Amino acid sequence: MSGEMQFKQAPKENLETWKLVIKFMTWLTIGTIALLVLMAATLV
């Protein structure tokens, strides 16, 4: 019950956390793709 109230009180804080997570995931994906391309380039 108290956790639900806390969630309703801080939606902006939660949004900032999500933005950070999305940014991190995006860079992680870009890094993984770049690494795969680099590996493929060295194999050929």
PDBQT receptor file of N, H, CA, C and O in Angstrom, charges set to zero:
ATOM      1  N   MET A   1       0.841  -1.200   0.000  1.00  0.00    +0.000 N 
ATOM      2  CA  MET A   1       0.000   0.000   0.000  1.00  0.00    +0.000 C 
ATOM      3  C   MET A   1       0.880   1.256   0.000  1.00  0.00    +0.000 C 
ATOM      4  O   MET A   1       0.639   2.178  -0.779  1.00  0.00    +0.000 OA
ATOM      5  N   SER A   2       1.889   1.295   0.862  1.00  0.00    +0.000 N 
ATOM      6  H   SER A   2       2.084   0.546   1.495  1.00  0.00    +0.000 HD
ATOM      7  CA  SER A   2       2.781   2.455   0.964  1.00  0.00    +0.000 C 
ATOM      8  C   SER A   2       3.644   2.569  -0.299  1.00  0.00    +0.000 C 
ATOM      9  O   SER A   2       3.977   3.672  -0.735  1.00  0.00    +0.000 OA
ATOM     10  N   GLY A   3       4.000   1.423  -0.879  1.00  0.00    +0.000 N 
ATOM     11  H   GLY A   3       3.729   0.528  -0.525  1.00  0.00    +0.000 HD
ATOM     12  CA  GLY A   3       4.797   1.411  -2.099  1.00  0.00    +0.000 C 
ATOM     13  C   GLY A   3       4.026   1.997  -3.266  1.00  0.00    +0.000 C 
ATOM     14  O   GLY A   3       4.600   2.660  -4.129  1.00  0.00    +0.000 OA
ATOM     15  N   GLU A   4       2.713   1.750  -3.291  1.00  0.00    +0.000 N 
ATOM     16  H   GLU A   4       2.246   1.211  -2.590  1.00  0.00    +0.000 HD
ATOM     17  CA  GLU A   4       1.855   2.272  -4.352  1.00  0.00    +0.000 C 
ATOM     18  C   GLU A   4       1.760   3.795  -4.268  1.00  0.00    +0.000 C 
ATOM     19  O   GLU A   4       1.757   4.483  -5.289  1.00  0.00    +0.000 OA
ATOM     20  N   MET A   5       1.683   4.311  -3.046  1.00  0.00    +0.000 N 
ATOM     21  H   MET A   5       1.686   3.752  -2.216  1.00  0.00    +0.000 HD
ATOM     22  CA  MET A   5       1.605   5.753  -2.826  1.00  0.00    +0.000 C 
ATOM     23  C   MET A   5       2.907   6.425  -3.253  1.00  0.00    +0.000 C 
ATOM     24  O   MET A   5       2.891   7.501  -3.852  1.00  0.00    +0.000 OA
ATOM     25  N   GLN A   6       4.020   5.790  -2.945  1.00  0.00    +0.000 N 
ATOM     26  H   GLN A   6       4.033   4.916  -2.458  1.00  0.00    +0.000 HD
ATOM     27  CA  GLN A   6       5.342   6.317  -3.284  1.00  0.00    +0.000 C 
ATOM     28  C   GLN A   6       5.511   6.384  -4.807  1.00  0.00    +0.000 C 
ATOM     29  O   GLN A   6       6.112   7.322  -5.330  1.00  0.00    +0.000 OA
ATOM     30  N   PHE A   7       4.984   5.396  -5.500  1.00  0.00    +0.000 N 
ATOM     31  H   PHE A   7       4.495   4.634  -5.075  1.00  0.00    +0.000 HD
ATOM     32  CA  PHE A   7       5.057   5.343  -6.959  1.00  0.00    +0.000 C 
ATOM     33  C   PHE A   7       4.262   6.493  -7.586  1.00  0.00    +0.000 C 
ATOM     34  O   PHE A   7       4.681   7.080  -8.584  1.00  0.00    +0.000 OA
ATOM     35  N   LYS A   8       3.112   6.803  -6.985  1.00  0.00    +0.000 N 
ATOM     36  H   LYS A   8       2.772   6.327  -6.175  1.00  0.00    +0.000 HD
ATOM     37  CA  LYS A   8       2.256   7.884  -7.489  1.00  0.00    +0.000 C 
ATOM     38  C   LYS A   8       2.866   9.258  -7.200  1.00  0.00    +0.000 C 
ATOM     39  O   LYS A   8       2.620  10.216  -7.933  1.00  0.00    +0.000 OA
ATOM     40  N   GLN A   9       3.646   9.348  -6.150  1.00  0.00    +0.000 N 
ATOM     41  H   GLN A   9       3.845   8.570  -5.555  1.00  0.00    +0.000 HD
ATOM     42  CA  GLN A   9       4.247  10.617  -5.750  1.00  0.00    +0.000 C 
ATOM     43  C   GLN A   9       5.452  10.981  -6.618  1.00  0.00    +0.000 C 
ATOM     44  O   GLN A   9       5.723  12.164  -6.824  1.00  0.00    +0.000 OA
ATOM     45  N   ALA A  10       6.171   9.992  -7.124  1.00  0.00    +0.000 N 
ATOM     46  H   ALA A  10       5.950   9.031  -6.957  1.00  0.00    +0.000 HD
ATOM     47  CA  ALA A  10       7.398  10.276  -7.879  1.00  0.00    +0.000 C 
ATOM     48  C   ALA A  10       7.382   9.663  -9.285  1.00  0.00    +0.000 C 
ATOM     49  O   ALA A  10       8.167   8.759  -9.569  1.00  0.00    +0.000 OA
ATOM     50  N   PRO A  11       6.488  10.150 -10.172  1.00  0.00    +0.000 N 
ATOM     51  CA  PRO A  11       6.492   9.611 -11.529  1.00  0.00    +0.000 C 
ATOM     52  C   PRO A  11       7.617  10.209 -12.374  1.00  0.00    +0.000 C 
ATOM     53  O   PRO A  11       8.125   9.561 -13.289  1.00  0.00    +0.000 OA
ATOM     54  N   LYS A  12       8.001  11.448 -12.062  1.00  0.00    +0.000 N 
ATOM     55  H   LYS A  12       7.589  11.974 -11.318  1.00  0.00    +0.000 HD
ATOM     56  CA  LYS A  12       9.079  12.134 -12.788  1.00  0.00    +0.000 C 
ATOM     57  C   LYS A  12      10.418  11.437 -12.529  1.00  0.00    +0.000 C 
ATOM     58  O   LYS A  12      11.223  11.261 -13.444  1.00  0.00    +0.000 OA
ATOM     59  N   GLU A  13      10.641  11.049 -11.287  1.00  0.00    +0.000 N 
ATOM     60  H   GLU A  13       9.987  11.192 -10.545  1.00  0.00    +0.000 HD
ATOM     61  CA  GLU A  13      11.867  10.352 -10.903  1.00  0.00    +0.000 C 
ATOM     62  C   GLU A  13      11.961   9.013 -11.642  1.00  0.00    +0.000 C 
ATOM     63  O   GLU A  13      13.028   8.604 -12.099  1.00  0.00    +0.000 OA
ATOM     64  N   ASN A  14      10.809   8.348 -11.740  1.00  0.00    +0.000 N 
ATOM     65  H   ASN A  14       9.943   8.680 -11.368  1.00  0.00    +0.000 HD
ATOM     66  CA  ASN A  14      10.736   7.061 -12.421  1.00  0.00    +0.000 C 
ATOM     67  C   ASN A  14      11.008   7.234 -13.913  1.00  0.00    +0.000 C 
ATOM     68  O   ASN A  14      11.653   6.391 -14.536  1.00  0.00    +0.000 OA
ATOM     69  N   LEU A  15      10.513   8.330 -14.480  1.00  0.00    +0.000 N 
ATOM     70  H   LEU A  15       9.989   9.016 -13.974  1.00  0.00    +0.000 HD
ATOM     71  CA  LEU A  15      10.698   8.636 -15.897  1.00  0.00    +0.000 C 
ATOM     72  C   LEU A  15      12.173   8.885 -16.204  1.00  0.00    +0.000 C 
ATOM     73  O   LEU A  15      12.686   8.441 -17.231  1.00  0.00    +0.000 OA
ATOM     74  N   GLU A  16      12.845   9.596 -15.306  1.00  0.00    +0.000 N 
ATOM     75  H   GLU A  16      12.429   9.957 -14.472  1.00  0.00    +0.000 HD
ATOM     76  CA  GLU A  16      14.279   9.879 -15.467  1.00  0.00    +0.000 C 
ATOM     77  C   GLU A  16      15.081   8.581 -15.445  1.00  0.00    +0.000 C 
ATOM     78  O   GLU A  16      16.035   8.413 -16.206  1.00  0.00    +0.000 OA
ATOM     79  N   THR A  17      14.682   7.670 -14.566  1.00  0.00    +0.000 N 
ATOM     80  H   THR A  17      13.908   7.806 -13.948  1.00  0.00    +0.000 HD
ATOM     81  CA  THR A  17      15.344   6.370 -14.463  1.00  0.00    +0.000 C 
ATOM     82  C   THR A  17      15.159   5.590 -15.760  1.00  0.00    +0.000 C 
ATOM     83  O   THR A  17      16.099   4.969 -16.257  1.00  0.00    +0.000 OA
ATOM     84  N   TRP A  18      13.939   5.623 -16.309  1.00  0.00    +0.000 N 
ATOM     85  H   TRP A  18      13.175   6.127 -15.906  1.00  0.00    +0.000 HD
ATOM     86  CA  TRP A  18      13.641   4.930 -17.561  1.00  0.00    +0.000 C 
ATOM     87  C   TRP A  18      14.435   5.510 -18.719  1.00  0.00    +0.000 C 
ATOM     88  O   TRP A  18      14.929   4.772 -19.571  1.00  0.00    +0.000 OA
ATOM     89  N   LYS A  19      14.559   6.851 -18.750  1.00  0.00    +0.000 N 
ATOM     90  H   LYS A  19      14.157   7.451 -18.058  1.00  0.00    +0.000 HD
ATOM     91  CA  LYS A  19      15.341   7.515 -19.807  1.00  0.00    +0.000 C 
ATOM     92  C   LYS A  19      16.787   7.041 -19.759  1.00  0.00    +0.000 C 
ATOM     93  O   LYS A  19      17.405   6.793 -20.794  1.00  0.00    +0.000 OA
ATOM     94  N   LEU A  20      17.321   6.918 -18.544  1.00  0.00    +0.000 N 
ATOM     95  H   LEU A  20      16.819   7.120 -17.702  1.00  0.00    +0.000 HD
ATOM     96  CA  LEU A  20      18.692   6.471 -18.337  1.00  0.00    +0.000 C 
ATOM     97  C   LEU A  20      18.859   5.019 -18.793  1.00  0.00    +0.000 C 
ATOM     98  O   LEU A  20      19.851   4.672 -19.432  1.00  0.00    +0.000 OA
ATOM     99  N   VAL A  21      17.883   4.183 -18.459  1.00  0.00    +0.000 N 
ATOM    100  H   VAL A  21      17.077   4.465 -17.939  1.00  0.00    +0.000 HD
ATOM    101  CA  VAL A  21      17.904   2.767 -18.835  1.00  0.00    +0.000 C 
ATOM    102  C   VAL A  21      17.843   2.618 -20.359  1.00  0.00    +0.000 C 
ATOM    103  O   VAL A  21      18.585   1.829 -20.943  1.00  0.00    +0.000 OA
ATOM    104  N   ILE A  22      16.947   3.386 -20.994  1.00  0.00    +0.000 N 
ATOM    105  H   ILE A  22      16.344   4.026 -20.519  1.00  0.00    +0.000 HD
ATOM    106  CA  ILE A  22      16.793   3.333 -22.449  1.00  0.00    +0.000 C 
ATOM    107  C   ILE A  22      18.081   3.777 -23.142  1.00  0.00    +0.000 C 
ATOM    108  O   ILE A  22      18.516   3.163 -24.116  1.00  0.00    +0.000 OA
ATOM    109  N   LYS A  23      18.690   4.859 -22.625  1.00  0.00    +0.000 N 
ATOM    110  H   LYS A  23      18.337   5.358 -21.834  1.00  0.00    +0.000 HD
ATOM    111  CA  LYS A  23      19.935   5.382 -23.190  1.00  0.00    +0.000 C 
ATOM    112  C   LYS A  23      21.047   4.333 -23.067  1.00  0.00    +0.000 C 
ATOM    113  O   LYS A  23      21.813   4.116 -24.005  1.00  0.00    +0.000 OA
ATOM    114  N   PHE A  24      21.124   3.689 -21.900  1.00  0.00    +0.000 N 
ATOM    115  H   PHE A  24      20.502   3.865 -21.137  1.00  0.00    +0.000 HD
ATOM    116  CA  PHE A  24      22.126   2.659 -21.651  1.00  0.00    +0.000 C 
ATOM    117  C   PHE A  24      21.934   1.465 -22.584  1.00  0.00    +0.000 C 
ATOM    118  O   PHE A  24      22.896   0.953 -23.157  1.00  0.00    +0.000 OA
ATOM    119  N   MET A  25      20.675   1.026 -22.731  1.00  0.00    +0.000 N 
ATOM    120  H   MET A  25      19.894   1.442 -22.266  1.00  0.00    +0.000 HD
ATOM    121  CA  MET A  25      20.351  -0.106 -23.590  1.00  0.00    +0.000 C 
ATOM    122  C   MET A  25      20.666   0.199 -25.051  1.00  0.00    +0.000 C 
ATOM    123  O   MET A  25      21.139  -0.667 -25.787  1.00  0.00    +0.000 OA
ATOM    124  N   THR A  26      20.398   1.443 -25.466  1.00  0.00    +0.000 N 
ATOM    125  H   THR A  26      20.013   2.147 -24.868  1.00  0.00    +0.000 HD
ATOM    126  CA  THR A  26      20.677   1.868 -26.846  1.00  0.00    +0.000 C 
ATOM    127  C   THR A  26      22.170   1.795 -27.126  1.00  0.00    +0.000 C 
ATOM    128  O   THR A  26      22.592   1.249 -28.145  1.00  0.00    +0.000 OA
ATOM    129  N   TRP A  27      22.973   2.350 -26.212  1.00  0.00    +0.000 N 
ATOM    130  H   TRP A  27      22.630   2.793 -25.384  1.00  0.00    +0.000 HD
ATOM    131  CA  TRP A  27      24.428   2.334 -26.389  1.00  0.00    +0.000 C 
ATOM    132  C   TRP A  27      24.982   0.919 -26.330  1.00  0.00    +0.000 C 
ATOM    133  O   TRP A  27      25.948   0.595 -27.021  1.00  0.00    +0.000 OA
ATOM    134  N   LEU A  28      24.368   0.075 -25.501  1.00  0.00    +0.000 N 
ATOM    135  H   LEU A  28      23.583   0.338 -24.939  1.00  0.00    +0.000 HD
ATOM    136  CA  LEU A  28      24.790  -1.321 -25.379  1.00  0.00    +0.000 C 
ATOM    137  C   LEU A  28      24.540  -2.055 -26.698  1.00  0.00    +0.000 C 
ATOM    138  O   LEU A  28      25.371  -2.844 -27.147  1.00  0.00    +0.000 OA
ATOM    139  N   THR A  29      23.373  -1.782 -27.316  1.00  0.00    +0.000 N 
ATOM    140  H   THR A  29      22.698  -1.141 -26.950  1.00  0.00    +0.000 HD
ATOM    141  CA  THR A  29      23.016  -2.393 -28.598  1.00  0.00    +0.000 C 
ATOM    142  C   THR A  29      23.965  -1.930 -29.696  1.00  0.00    +0.000 C 
ATOM    143  O   THR A  29      24.444  -2.740 -30.490  1.00  0.00    +0.000 OA
ATOM    144  N   ILE A  30      24.239  -0.620 -29.742  1.00  0.00    +0.000 N 
ATOM    145  H   ILE A  30      23.850   0.038 -29.098  1.00  0.00    +0.000 HD
ATOM    146  CA  ILE A  30      25.156  -0.048 -30.732  1.00  0.00    +0.000 C 
ATOM    147  C   ILE A  30      26.551  -0.669 -30.576  1.00  0.00    +0.000 C 
ATOM    148  O   ILE A  30      27.197  -1.028 -31.560  1.00  0.00    +0.000 OA
ATOM    149  N   GLY A  31      26.996  -0.785 -29.337  1.00  0.00    +0.000 N 
ATOM    150  H   GLY A  31      26.471  -0.493 -28.537  1.00  0.00    +0.000 HD
ATOM    151  CA  GLY A  31      28.300  -1.369 -29.044  1.00  0.00    +0.000 C 
ATOM    152  C   GLY A  31      28.393  -2.826 -29.469  1.00  0.00    +0.000 C 
ATOM    153  O   GLY A  31      29.418  -3.258 -29.995  1.00  0.00    +0.000 OA
ATOM    154  N   THR A  32      27.320  -3.586 -29.241  1.00  0.00    +0.000 N 
ATOM    155  H   THR A  32      26.488  -3.234 -28.813  1.00  0.00    +0.000 HD
ATOM    156  CA  THR A  32      27.277  -4.995 -29.618  1.00  0.00    +0.000 C 
ATOM    157  C   THR A  32      27.335  -5.152 -31.131  1.00  0.00    +0.000 C 
ATOM    158  O   THR A  32      28.068  -5.997 -31.647  1.00  0.00    +0.000 OA
ATOM    159  N   ILE A  33      26.553  -4.328 -31.845  1.00  0.00    +0.000 N 
ATOM    160  H   ILE A  33      25.958  -3.643 -31.426  1.00  0.00    +0.000 HD
ATOM    161  CA  ILE A  33      26.533  -4.367 -33.309  1.00  0.00    +0.000 C 
ATOM    162  C   ILE A  33      27.911  -4.004 -33.862  1.00  0.00    +0.000 C 
ATOM    163  O   ILE A  33      28.409  -4.656 -34.779  1.00  0.00    +0.000 OA
ATOM    164  N   ALA A  34      28.524  -2.958 -33.299  1.00  0.00    +0.000 N 
ATOM    165  H   ALA A  34      28.120  -2.428 -32.554  1.00  0.00    +0.000 HD
ATOM    166  CA  ALA A  34      29.850  -2.510 -33.734  1.00  0.00    +0.000 C 
ATOM    167  C   ALA A  34      30.886  -3.618 -33.528  1.00  0.00    +0.000 C 
ATOM    168  O   ALA A  34      31.763  -3.824 -34.368  1.00  0.00    +0.000 OA
ATOM    169  N   LEU A  35      30.775  -4.322 -32.410  1.00  0.00    +0.000 N 
ATOM    170  H   LEU A  35      30.063  -4.155 -31.728  1.00  0.00    +0.000 HD
ATOM    171  CA  LEU A  35      31.698  -5.414 -32.100  1.00  0.00    +0.000 C 
ATOM    172  C   LEU A  35      31.526  -6.575 -33.082  1.00  0.00    +0.000 C 
ATOM    173  O   LEU A  35      32.508  -7.170 -33.526  1.00  0.00    +0.000 OA
ATOM    174  N   LEU A  36      30.273  -6.892 -33.419  1.00  0.00    +0.000 N 
ATOM    175  H   LEU A  36      29.476  -6.409 -33.058  1.00  0.00    +0.000 HD
ATOM    176  CA  LEU A  36      29.983  -7.959 -34.375  1.00  0.00    +0.000 C 
ATOM    177  C   LEU A  36      30.506  -7.614 -35.765  1.00  0.00    +0.000 C 
ATOM    178  O   LEU A  36      31.048  -8.472 -36.462  1.00  0.00    +0.000 OA
ATOM    179  N   VAL A  37      30.342  -6.352 -36.167  1.00  0.00    +0.000 N 
ATOM    180  H   VAL A  37      29.902  -5.655 -35.602  1.00  0.00    +0.000 HD
ATOM    181  CA  VAL A  37      30.833  -5.878 -37.466  1.00  0.00    +0.000 C 
ATOM    182  C   VAL A  37      32.357  -5.973 -37.514  1.00  0.00    +0.000 C 
ATOM    183  O   VAL A  37      32.935  -6.392 -38.516  1.00  0.00    +0.000 OA
ATOM    184  N   LEU A  38      32.993  -5.579 -36.416  1.00  0.00    +0.000 N 
ATOM    185  H   LEU A  38      32.523  -5.239 -35.601  1.00  0.00    +0.000 HD
ATOM    186  CA  LEU A  38      34.451  -5.625 -36.313  1.00  0.00    +0.000 C 
ATOM    187  C   LEU A  38      34.956  -7.071 -36.403  1.00  0.00    +0.000 C 
ATOM    188  O   LEU A  38      35.953  -7.347 -37.070  1.00  0.00    +0.000 OA
ATOM    189  N   MET A  39      34.258  -7.984 -35.728  1.00  0.00    +0.000 N 
ATOM    190  H   MET A  39      33.448  -7.759 -35.187  1.00  0.00    +0.000 HD
ATOM    191  CA  MET A  39      34.621  -9.403 -35.755  1.00  0.00    +0.000 C 
ATOM    192  C   MET A  39      34.446  -9.980 -37.152  1.00  0.00    +0.000 C 
ATOM    193  O   MET A  39      35.287 -10.747 -37.622  1.00  0.00    +0.000 OA
ATOM    194  N   ALA A  40      33.354  -9.612 -37.817  1.00  0.00    +0.000 N 
ATOM    195  H   ALA A  40      32.671  -8.989 -37.436  1.00  0.00    +0.000 HD
ATOM    196  CA  ALA A  40      33.077 -10.080 -39.177  1.00  0.00    +0.000 C 
ATOM    197  C   ALA A  40      34.134  -9.553 -40.150  1.00  0.00    +0.000 C 
ATOM    198  O   ALA A  40      34.553 -10.265 -41.063  1.00  0.00    +0.000 OA
ATOM    199  N   ALA A  41      34.559  -8.308 -39.951  1.00  0.00    +0.000 N 
ATOM    200  H   ALA A  41      34.218  -7.731 -39.209  1.00  0.00    +0.000 HD
ATOM    201  CA  ALA A  41      35.566  -7.679 -40.811  1.00  0.00    +0.000 C 
ATOM    202  C   ALA A  41      36.927  -8.373 -40.672  1.00  0.00    +0.000 C 
ATOM    203  O   ALA A  41      37.657  -8.513 -41.654  1.00  0.00    +0.000 OA
ATOM    204  N   THR A  42      37.261  -8.802 -39.467  1.00  0.00    +0.000 N 
ATOM    205  H   THR A  42      36.668  -8.688 -38.669  1.00  0.00    +0.000 HD
ATOM    206  CA  THR A  42      38.552  -9.460 -39.240  1.00  0.00    +0.000 C 
ATOM    207  C   THR A  42      38.538 -10.902 -39.745  1.00  0.00    +0.000 C 
ATOM    208  O   THR A  42      39.583 -11.441 -40.106  1.00  0.00    +0.000 OA
ATOM    209  N   LEU A  43      37.366 -11.524 -39.772  1.00  0.00    +0.000 N 
ATOM    210  H   LEU A  43      36.516 -11.086 -39.478  1.00  0.00    +0.000 HD
ATOM    211  CA  LEU A  43      37.244 -12.906 -40.239  1.00  0.00    +0.000 C 
ATOM    212  C   LEU A  43      37.346 -12.999 -41.754  1.00  0.00    +0.000 C 
ATOM    213  O   LEU A  43      37.891 -13.968 -42.280  1.00  0.00    +0.000 OA
ATOM    214  N   VAL A  44      36.831 -12.008 -42.452  1.00  0.00    +0.000 N 
ATOM    215  H   VAL A  44      36.387 -11.221 -42.024  1.00  0.00    +0.000 HD
ATOM    216  CA  VAL A  44      36.815 -12.017 -43.921  1.00  0.00    +0.000 C 
ATOM    217  C   VAL A  44      38.227 -11.785 -44.462  1.00  0.00    +0.000 C 
ATOM    218  O   VAL A  44      38.427 -11.757 -45.676  1.00  0.00    +0.000 OA
TER     219      VAL A  44
